[in-house]
């Protein structure tokens, strides 16, 4: 009886561990860029459907958003090479290394970010907003910032 109980506990812990690992990987930003509809027209999203923003203060292929800025506007960082889904120009897709060593995705030379207030897919709550010395805008598949 004790043996059967112990086996049940081990199986339950194994299943919970596998589930939490799968959940953690599902919550991480996939390295695929997509294009989707928004109230601003067709713009870039990550593979989960979350809007991606550009920062007008960033010089080409370099992020200047760190500290409090990166808390409000988390960089779109990846562990694998980013991929382009239908509608995304793969030639415009790239990466840059942040000061902390993380690899941030770029599009048309612009580092990409999330907005911390966008809590569900397809939300664009902070378009054309001035914060941290620049303007935050969603990005068209051409690489142009939406005005």
Buried (B, 14 or more C-beta within 10 A) or exposed (E): EEEEEEEEEEEEEEEEEEEEEEEEEEEEBBBBBBBBEBEBEBBBBBBBEBBBBBBEBBEEBBBBBEEEBBEBBBBBBBEEEBBBEEEBBEEBBBBBEBEEEBBBBBBBBBBBBBBEEBEEEBBBEBBEBEBBEBBBBBBBBEBEBBE
